[in-house]
Amino acid sequence: MSMIGPHQGQELELMLQGKKPCAVFGDIIPESGFIIEEIIPEKAFAPYVKSGQIIRFEDNHNTHDGHIIKRVIFTLPNETWRADAILWAYNLRHLDINVPFDADDIIIGLLLGYETTDTEEFVQNIQKKKTHCSQR
C-alpha cells in the first residue's frame, strides 16, 4: 500500500531528528476494524502528536471492490502541506484519467523525503515486476 524504501521502520526516528518531513502508513481496514501497530504505528507516534511535534492526518478511501483503505499521514509541523499533496497524488489513482502510474509514485516518494535515486530505484523495481508479471 505505502511506498516501501530506505526509511522503512525508521520514520519516527528520522522525523524527530528533522531528517524526514512526512510519513504515510495505510492498509485495508479489516473486519475487526483495527489495523495493527506494525502497519500503522499510531501508539508510537501518539505522544509526539499530542505534544505538537508531529501533526497527524487521516484519510479513508472506498475502493472499487468495496474495501476501505485507511491512510494515516504524519508530518512535521512546518511540512503539513505535504499531507494534502500526498492525498492528491493518491487520489489520482482513483480518477478515470490517464496518468502514468509511476508519476504519482515519483511525486509521493519525493514528498516523503526520499532521495531522487531511491525514488527512481523504487519505480524501476515496480516496472520490472510489471514486465515480469506480464510476460508470464
One Martini backbone bead per residue (centre of mass of N, CA, C, O) as a GRO file, in nm:
protein
  136
    1MET     BB    1   0.064   0.058  -0.028
    2SER     BB    2   0.313   0.181   0.064
    3MET     BB    3   0.604   0.312   0.038
    4ILE     BB    4   0.904   0.126   0.014
    5GLY     BB    5   1.209   0.197   0.196
    6PRO     BB    6   1.485   0.329   0.367
    7HIS     BB    7   1.269   0.421   0.611
    8GLN     BB    8   1.187   0.162   0.714
    9GLY     BB    9   1.121   0.185   1.062
   10GLN     BB   10   1.241   0.515   1.080
   11GLU     BB   11   1.041   0.752   1.075
   12LEU     BB   12   1.030   0.872   1.360
   13GLU     BB   13   1.329   0.923   1.404
   14LEU     BB   14   1.367   1.109   1.153
   15MET     BB   15   1.158   1.320   1.234
   16LEU     BB   16   1.283   1.402   1.513
   17GLN     BB   17   1.556   1.491   1.348
   18GLY     BB   18   1.454   1.637   1.068
   19LYS     BB   19   1.497   1.416   0.808
   20LYS     BB   20   1.173   1.382   0.795
   21PRO     BB   21   0.865   1.526   0.685
   22CYS     BB   22   0.718   1.238   0.614
   23ALA     BB   23   0.449   0.990   0.673
   24VAL     BB   24   0.306   0.677   0.546
   25PHE     BB   25   0.011   0.487   0.631
   26GLY     BB   26  -0.152   0.169   0.521
   27ASP     BB   27  -0.479   0.000   0.484
   28ILE     BB   28  -0.701  -0.231   0.499
   29ILE     BB   29  -0.986  -0.262   0.663
   30PRO     BB   30  -1.077  -0.484   0.870
   31GLU     BB   31  -1.334  -0.640   1.025
   32SER     BB   32  -1.232  -0.540   1.314
   33GLY     BB   33  -1.118  -0.223   1.253
   34PHE     BB   34  -0.807  -0.302   1.303
   35ILE     BB   35  -0.486  -0.182   1.276
   36ILE     BB   36  -0.185  -0.265   1.321
   37GLU     BB   37   0.103  -0.124   1.449
   38GLU     BB   38   0.298  -0.234   1.218
   39ILE     BB   39   0.142  -0.056   1.003
   40ILE     BB   40   0.013   0.161   1.217
   41PRO     BB   41   0.198   0.370   1.444
   42GLU     BB   42   0.016   0.522   1.664
   43LYS     BB   43   0.153   0.487   1.947
   44ALA     BB   44   0.435   0.596   1.873
   45PHE     BB   45   0.320   0.889   1.778
   46ALA     BB   46   0.123   1.007   1.997
   47PRO     BB   47   0.308   1.189   2.184
   48TYR     BB   48   0.388   1.383   1.939
   49VAL     BB   49   0.107   1.472   1.868
   50LYS     BB   50   0.025   1.585   2.146
   51SER     BB   51   0.280   1.797   2.149
   52GLY     BB   52   0.322   1.895   1.825
   53GLN     BB   53   0.570   1.764   1.667
   54ILE     BB   54   0.330   1.608   1.526
   55ILE     BB   55   0.117   1.563   1.247
   56ARG     BB   56  -0.217   1.436   1.193
   57PHE     BB   57  -0.359   1.235   0.931
   58GLU     BB   58  -0.676   1.125   0.778
   59ASP     BB   59  -0.776   0.867   0.531
   60ASN     BB   60  -1.067   0.742   0.368
   61HIS     BB   61  -1.107   0.482   0.109
   62ASN     BB   62  -1.295   0.366  -0.143
   63THR     BB   63  -1.312   0.089  -0.322
   64HIS     BB   64  -1.420  -0.093  -0.596
   65ASP     BB   65  -1.442  -0.368  -0.392
   66GLY     BB   66  -1.548  -0.246  -0.089
   67HIS     BB   67  -1.318  -0.123   0.049
   68ILE     BB   68  -1.117   0.026   0.313
   69ILE     BB   69  -0.879   0.280   0.316
   70LYS     BB   70  -0.626   0.357   0.547
   71ARG     BB   71  -0.470   0.676   0.608
   72VAL     BB   72  -0.164   0.785   0.763
   73ILE     BB   73  -0.034   1.111   0.826
   74PHE     BB   74   0.288   1.239   0.899
   75THR     BB   75   0.410   1.560   1.015
   76LEU     BB   76   0.566   1.826   1.027
   77PRO     BB   77   0.460   2.136   1.111
   78ASN     BB   78   0.611   2.270   0.838
   79GLU     BB   79   0.475   2.004   0.642
   80THR     BB   80   0.154   1.984   0.588
   81TRP     BB   81   0.129   2.010   0.273
   82ARG     BB   82   0.204   1.712   0.210
   83ALA     BB   83  -0.064   1.575   0.272
   84ASP     BB   84  -0.230   1.699   0.042
   85ALA     BB   85  -0.042   1.605  -0.188
   86ILE     BB   86  -0.063   1.301  -0.135
   87LEU     BB   87  -0.368   1.274  -0.162
   88TRP     BB   88  -0.378   1.373  -0.449
   89ALA     BB   89  -0.201   1.148  -0.570
   90TYR     BB   90  -0.375   0.909  -0.479
   91ASN     BB   91  -0.641   1.011  -0.624
   92LEU     BB   92  -0.546   0.966  -0.916
   93ARG     BB   93  -0.595   0.651  -0.907
   94HIS     BB   94  -0.934   0.704  -0.890
   95LEU     BB   95  -0.941   0.824  -1.160
   96ASP     BB   96  -1.060   0.870  -1.505
   97ILE     BB   97  -0.743   0.898  -1.583
   98ASN     BB   98  -0.437   0.935  -1.771
   99VAL     BB   99  -0.190   0.820  -1.553
  100PRO     BB  100   0.106   0.749  -1.489
  101PHE     BB  101   0.174   0.538  -1.231
  102ASP     BB  102   0.471   0.653  -1.163
  103ALA     BB  103   0.413   0.954  -1.109
  104ASP     BB  104   0.295   0.927  -0.818
  105ASP     BB  105   0.541   0.782  -0.695
  106ILE     BB  106   0.737   1.015  -0.731
  107ILE     BB  107   0.589   1.230  -0.575
  108ILE     BB  108   0.563   1.076  -0.307
  109GLY     BB  109   0.863   1.022  -0.257
  110LEU     BB  110   0.945   1.322  -0.239
  111LEU     BB  111   0.744   1.401  -0.008
  112LEU     BB  112   0.882   1.183   0.196
  113GLY     BB  113   1.214   1.231   0.148
  114TYR     BB  114   1.336   1.097  -0.079
  115GLU     BB  115   1.562   1.023  -0.277
  116THR     BB  116   1.586   1.020  -0.608
  117THR     BB  117   1.726   0.741  -0.633
  118ASP     BB  118   1.518   0.584  -0.462
  119THR     BB  119   1.273   0.648  -0.637
  120GLU     BB  120   1.381   0.532  -0.903
  121GLU     BB  121   1.423   0.244  -0.796
  122PHE     BB  122   1.132   0.186  -0.722
  123VAL     BB  123   1.012   0.224  -1.008
  124GLN     BB  124   1.188   0.012  -1.148
  125ASN     BB  125   1.086  -0.229  -0.980
  126ILE     BB  126   0.795  -0.209  -1.069
  127GLN     BB  127   0.846  -0.240  -1.374
  128LYS     BB  128   0.975  -0.520  -1.355
  129LYS     BB  129   0.730  -0.662  -1.232
  130LYS     BB  130   0.532  -0.599  -1.461
  131THR     BB  131   0.695  -0.738  -1.684
  132HIS     BB  132   0.711  -1.018  -1.555
  133CYS     BB  133   0.400  -1.064  -1.530
  134SER     BB  134   0.333  -1.017  -1.845
  135GLN     BB  135   0.523  -1.275  -1.939
  136ARG     BB  136   0.339  -1.522  -1.821
   0.00000   0.00000   0.00000
